[in-house]
């Protein structure tokens, strides 16, 4: 199991707020603000070596793979979600390089993660009854809960976002997960704290910070609020409830508090409205921090978070290993 801690800061050379941010492109950084230079490149070598060996093994087992069709279940937001749209092709590509091609010897059944719990749990249970070999889930804890409720033994590969799977008891450790769950972890609480720090470094003369969040990002909000208070910022909290959210009403409410900066946390219910959120932040002249680069591409100012392509690719590699006999409890050995 891997802890995905490489962040991405997307820095616009110019912005419609009339203030320049240093740099003219994406800059890869670690969550403590350091660069990911040679040290990071060296750290990638073992991973690349493992994947190369896996692909060579897949080629040598070509006859075995060609005679078998694998079926897996995937719990995630819809394919037009900006994070999914960017990352999911990398997942398919990783599996294809390892010998599994959708439409040939791989069938993927989907369950939408962005629905109420009752339907999510029921559809996941139906998916397990249809005899899929494993489940993949990306995002909030709801996906893991639905998968484990459907079966206590089916292999589960997760990208844990907005929750700590160790603290929640889903895995024993990052190195040796134990049980039937493995995957990668993006500790959004640490990212949220760093987002506050980066935003205040970019705008040191501003002290009133508004935070847009919801029930799925409560842990992130708590971390961001702690960091903001340590930096002597005045925090204006706006929690959204009952999706789909009314962002126009939310920004009208924000304006009443005269904030000087805005932090938008990483709820899966926010992404589809990224262009509208970015545009309203510009209208209110609010320098805004997001988690994904797609927000910046939609007009936002700064993002700091994980790389969806790298995360989905790691999911694909773990799925390949399990389809070829590895146990989740032993990954990422």
C-alpha positions as CSV (number, residue, x, y, z in Angstrom):
1,X,0.0,0.0,0.0
2,X,1.4,3.4,-0.9
3,X,1.1,6.8,0.6
4,X,0.6,9.2,-2.2
5,X,2.2,12.4,-0.9
6,X,3.5,14.1,-4.1
7,X,1.7,17.4,-4.5
8,X,1.1,19.5,-7.6
9,X,1.1,23.3,-7.4
10,X,-0.3,24.9,-10.5
11,X,0.9,28.4,-10.7
12,X,-0.5,30.8,-13.2
13,X,1.9,33.3,-14.7
14,X,-0.9,35.9,-14.6
15,X,-4.3,35.9,-13.2
16,X,-7.5,37.8,-13.7
17,X,-7.3,39.1,-10.2
18,X,-4.5,41.4,-11.4
19,X,-1.7,39.8,-9.4
20,X,1.1,37.6,-10.8
21,X,2.1,34.3,-9.3
22,X,5.7,33.2,-9.8
23,X,6.3,30.6,-12.5
24,X,4.6,29.7,-15.8
25,X,3.7,26.1,-15.4
26,X,3.1,23.2,-13.1
27,X,5.7,22.6,-10.4
28,X,6.0,19.3,-8.6
29,X,6.7,19.6,-4.9
30,X,6.5,17.6,-1.8
31,X,3.9,18.5,0.9
32,X,6.6,20.1,3.1
33,X,7.3,22.5,0.3
34,X,10.5,21.0,-0.9
35,X,11.3,20.1,-4.5
36,X,11.1,16.6,-5.8
37,X,14.4,16.7,-7.6
38,X,17.0,13.9,-7.7
39,X,15.7,12.4,-4.5
40,X,12.3,11.8,-6.0
41,X,13.7,10.5,-9.2
42,X,15.8,8.0,-7.3
43,X,12.7,6.9,-5.3
44,X,10.8,6.1,-8.5
45,X,13.4,3.7,-9.8
46,X,12.3,0.6,-7.7
47,X,8.6,1.2,-8.7
48,X,9.6,1.4,-12.4
49,X,11.6,-1.7,-12.1
50,X,8.8,-3.6,-10.4
51,X,6.4,-2.6,-13.2
52,X,8.8,-3.5,-15.9
53,X,9.2,-7.0,-14.4
54,X,5.5,-7.3,-14.1
55,X,5.0,-6.4,-17.8
56,X,7.7,-8.9,-18.9
57,X,5.9,-11.6,-16.8
58,X,2.6,-10.7,-18.4
59,X,4.1,-11.2,-21.9
60,X,5.5,-14.6,-20.9
61,X,2.1,-15.6,-19.6
62,X,0.4,-14.4,-22.8
63,X,-1.4,-17.7,-23.5
64,X,-2.8,-17.8,-20.0
65,X,-4.1,-14.3,-20.2
66,X,-5.6,-14.7,-23.6
67,X,-7.7,-17.6,-22.4
68,X,-9.2,-15.8,-19.5
69,X,-11.5,-12.7,-19.2
70,X,-11.3,-10.9,-15.9
71,X,-14.3,-9.0,-14.4
72,X,-13.8,-6.2,-11.9
73,X,-16.0,-3.7,-10.2
74,X,-15.2,0.0,-10.0
75,X,-16.8,2.4,-7.5
76,X,-16.0,6.0,-8.5
77,X,-17.6,9.3,-9.6
78,X,-18.8,9.4,-13.2
79,X,-16.3,9.3,-16.1
80,X,-16.9,13.0,-16.9
81,X,-15.7,14.0,-13.4
82,X,-12.5,16.0,-14.0
83,X,-10.3,13.9,-11.8
84,X,-11.7,10.6,-13.2
85,X,-11.4,11.9,-16.7
86,X,-7.7,12.7,-16.2
87,X,-6.8,9.6,-14.2
88,X,-8.9,6.7,-15.5
89,X,-7.2,6.4,-18.9
90,X,-3.9,5.9,-17.0
91,X,-5.6,3.1,-15.1
92,X,-6.6,1.4,-18.3
93,X,-3.2,2.0,-19.9
94,X,-1.4,0.4,-16.9
95,X,-3.6,-2.7,-17.1
96,X,-3.1,-2.9,-20.9
97,X,0.7,-2.8,-20.5
98,X,0.4,-5.7,-18.0
99,X,-1.7,-7.8,-20.3
100,X,-5.4,-6.9,-19.6
101,X,-7.3,-4.9,-22.2
102,X,-10.8,-3.7,-21.7
103,X,-13.1,-5.2,-24.4
104,X,-10.7,-8.1,-25.0
105,X,-9.9,-9.9,-21.7
106,X,-11.2,-7.4,-19.2
107,X,-14.7,-6.3,-18.2
108,X,-15.2,-3.4,-15.9
109,X,-18.5,-2.9,-14.2
110,X,-19.2,0.6,-12.6
111,X,-21.1,1.9,-9.6
112,X,-21.4,5.6,-9.2
113,X,-19.9,6.8,-5.9
114,X,-21.7,10.1,-5.9
115,X,-25.1,8.8,-4.9
116,X,-26.9,8.3,-1.6
117,X,-25.6,5.5,0.7
118,X,-28.7,3.3,0.3
119,X,-28.3,3.0,-3.5
120,X,-24.5,2.8,-3.3
121,X,-24.5,-0.1,-0.8
122,X,-27.3,-2.0,-2.7
123,X,-25.6,-1.6,-6.1
124,X,-22.2,-2.7,-4.7
125,X,-23.7,-5.7,-3.1
126,X,-25.3,-6.6,-6.5
127,X,-22.0,-6.2,-8.1
128,X,-20.4,-8.6,-5.7
129,X,-23.2,-11.1,-6.3
130,X,-22.4,-10.9,-10.0
131,X,-19.0,-12.6,-9.3
132,X,-16.6,-9.8,-10.0
133,X,-13.0,-10.8,-8.9
134,X,-12.2,-7.6,-7.0
135,X,-13.5,-4.1,-6.3
136,X,-11.7,-0.8,-7.0
137,X,-12.9,2.3,-5.2
138,X,-11.6,5.9,-5.4
139,X,-12.5,8.8,-3.2
140,X,-14.4,9.0,0.1
141,X,-14.8,6.4,2.8
142,X,-18.3,5.5,1.5
143,X,-16.8,3.4,-1.2
144,X,-14.7,1.2,1.1
145,X,-17.7,0.9,3.5
146,X,-20.0,-0.3,0.7
147,X,-17.3,-2.7,-0.6
148,X,-16.7,-4.3,2.8
149,X,-20.4,-4.5,3.6
150,X,-20.9,-6.3,0.3
151,X,-18.2,-8.9,1.1
152,X,-15.7,-9.2,4.0
153,X,-13.3,-11.2,1.8
154,X,-13.4,-9.8,-1.8
155,X,-10.1,-8.0,-2.7
156,X,-10.5,-4.2,-2.5
157,X,-8.1,-1.8,-4.1
158,X,-8.7,1.8,-2.9
159,X,-7.5,5.3,-3.5
160,X,-8.3,6.6,0.0
161,X,-9.2,10.3,-0.1
162,X,-10.5,12.4,2.8
163,X,-9.9,9.6,5.4
164,X,-7.1,7.7,7.0
165,X,-7.6,3.9,6.4
166,X,-5.2,3.1,9.2
167,X,-7.0,5.1,11.8
168,X,-10.3,3.7,10.5
169,X,-9.1,0.1,10.9
170,X,-9.3,-0.9,7.2
171,X,-5.6,-1.7,7.0
172,X,-2.9,-2.4,9.6
173,X,-0.1,-0.3,8.0
174,X,1.0,1.2,4.7
175,X,3.7,-1.3,4.2
176,X,1.7,-4.4,5.2
177,X,-2.0,-3.7,4.9
178,X,-3.2,-7.1,6.1
179,X,-6.8,-8.3,5.4
180,X,-8.4,-7.8,2.0
181,X,-7.8,-4.1,1.4
182,X,-4.8,-2.4,-0.2
183,X,-4.2,0.7,-2.4
184,X,-2.9,4.2,-2.0
185,X,-3.6,7.0,0.5
186,X,-3.9,10.7,-0.1
187,X,-3.9,12.3,3.4
188,X,-6.0,15.4,2.5
189,X,-5.7,16.7,6.1
190,X,-2.0,17.3,5.5
191,X,-2.7,18.8,2.1
192,X,-5.3,21.1,3.5
193,X,-2.9,22.5,6.0
194,X,-0.3,23.0,3.3
195,X,-2.9,24.7,1.1
196,X,-3.5,27.3,3.8
197,X,0.2,27.9,4.2
198,X,0.8,28.4,0.5
199,X,-2.2,30.7,0.1
200,X,-1.0,32.9,2.9
201,X,2.6,32.9,1.6
202,X,1.2,34.1,-1.8
203,X,-0.9,36.9,-0.1
204,X,0.9,37.8,3.2
205,X,-1.1,41.0,3.6
206,X,-4.5,39.2,3.9
207,X,-5.8,37.8,7.1
208,X,-9.5,36.8,6.5
209,X,-9.8,33.3,5.1
210,X,-13.1,31.7,3.9
211,X,-13.3,27.9,3.7
212,X,-15.8,26.1,1.5
213,X,-16.5,22.6,2.7
214,X,-19.1,19.9,3.3
215,X,-19.6,16.7,5.4
216,X,-17.2,14.7,3.3
217,X,-14.4,17.1,3.9
218,X,-14.9,17.7,7.7
219,X,-11.4,16.3,8.5
220,X,-9.8,18.6,5.9
221,X,-11.7,21.6,7.3
222,X,-10.5,20.8,10.9
223,X,-6.9,20.6,9.7
224,X,-7.2,23.8,7.6
225,X,-8.8,25.6,10.5
226,X,-6.0,24.6,12.9
227,X,-3.3,25.7,10.4
228,X,-5.1,29.0,9.8
229,X,-5.4,29.8,13.5
230,X,-1.7,29.0,14.0
231,X,-1.0,31.6,11.3
232,X,-3.3,34.1,13.1
233,X,-5.9,34.1,10.3
234,X,-9.6,34.9,10.8
235,X,-11.5,31.9,9.5
236,X,-14.9,32.2,7.9
237,X,-16.4,28.8,7.6
238,X,-19.2,27.9,5.1
239,X,-20.4,24.3,5.2
240,X,-22.6,23.2,2.3
241,X,-25.3,20.6,2.8
242,X,-27.8,18.6,0.8
243,X,-26.2,18.2,-2.7
244,X,-26.4,19.3,-5.4
245,X,-25.2,22.5,-3.7
246,X,-26.3,26.0,-4.5
247,X,-23.0,27.7,-5.1
248,X,-24.6,31.0,-6.0
249,X,-26.2,31.2,-2.6
250,X,-22.9,30.0,-1.0
251,X,-20.9,32.9,-2.5
252,X,-23.6,35.4,-1.6
253,X,-23.2,34.2,2.0
254,X,-19.4,34.4,1.7
255,X,-19.5,38.0,0.5
256,X,-21.3,39.1,3.7
257,X,-18.2,38.2,5.7
258,X,-15.8,40.2,3.4
259,X,-13.2,37.4,3.1
260,X,-9.8,38.2,1.5
261,X,-8.9,34.6,0.4
262,X,-10.8,31.4,-0.2
263,X,-9.9,27.7,0.3
264,X,-12.1,25.2,-1.6
265,X,-11.7,21.7,-0.1
266,X,-11.9,18.5,-2.2
267,X,-15.4,17.3,-2.0
268,X,-16.5,15.0,-4.9
269,X,-19.6,17.2,-5.1
270,X,-17.5,20.3,-6.0
271,X,-15.6,19.1,-9.1
272,X,-18.4,19.3,-11.6
273,X,-19.0,23.0,-10.8
274,X,-15.3,24.0,-10.9
275,X,-15.7,26.5,-13.7
276,X,-18.7,28.2,-11.9
277,X,-16.8,28.2,-8.6
278,X,-13.7,29.7,-10.2
279,X,-15.7,32.4,-12.0
280,X,-17.6,33.5,-8.9
281,X,-14.3,33.7,-7.0
282,X,-13.0,35.9,-9.7
283,X,-16.1,38.1,-9.6
284,X,-15.5,38.6,-5.9
285,X,-11.8,39.1,-6.4
286,X,-11.0,36.3,-4.1
287,X,-7.6,34.5,-4.5
288,X,-8.6,30.9,-4.3
289,X,-6.8,27.6,-3.5
290,X,-8.0,24.3,-4.9
291,X,-6.7,20.7,-4.7
292,X,-6.6,19.7,-8.4
293,X,-5.1,21.3,-11.5
294,X,-8.4,21.0,-13.3
295,X,-9.7,23.8,-11.2
296,X,-6.9,26.0,-12.4
297,X,-7.5,25.0,-16.0
298,X,-11.1,26.1,-15.4
299,X,-10.0,29.5,-14.3
300,X,-8.9,29.1,-10.7
301,X,-5.8,30.6,-9.3
302,X,-3.7,28.0,-7.4
303,X,-4.0,24.3,-6.8
304,X,-2.0,22.0,-4.5
305,X,-2.7,18.3,-4.4
306,X,-2.0,14.9,-5.8
307,X,-1.6,13.8,-9.4
308,X,-4.7,11.7,-10.5
309,X,-2.8,10.0,-13.3
310,X,-0.1,8.7,-11.1
311,X,-2.7,7.5,-8.5
312,X,-4.8,5.7,-11.1
313,X,-1.8,4.1,-12.6
314,X,-0.8,2.7,-9.2
315,X,-4.3,1.4,-8.8
316,X,-4.0,-0.4,-12.2
317,X,-0.7,-2.0,-11.1
318,X,-2.3,-3.3,-7.9
319,X,-5.3,-4.7,-9.8
320,X,-2.9,-6.5,-12.2
321,X,-1.0,-8.1,-9.3
322,X,-4.2,-9.3,-7.6
323,X,-5.7,-10.7,-10.9
324,X,-2.5,-12.7,-11.2
325,X,-2.7,-14.2,-7.7
326,X,-1.3,-11.6,-5.3
327,X,-3.1,-11.1,-2.0
328,X,-4.0,-7.5,-0.9
329,X,-2.6,-8.3,2.5
330,X,0.9,-8.6,1.0
331,X,0.9,-5.6,-1.4
332,X,3.0,-3.6,-2.1
333,X,5.7,-6.2,-1.6
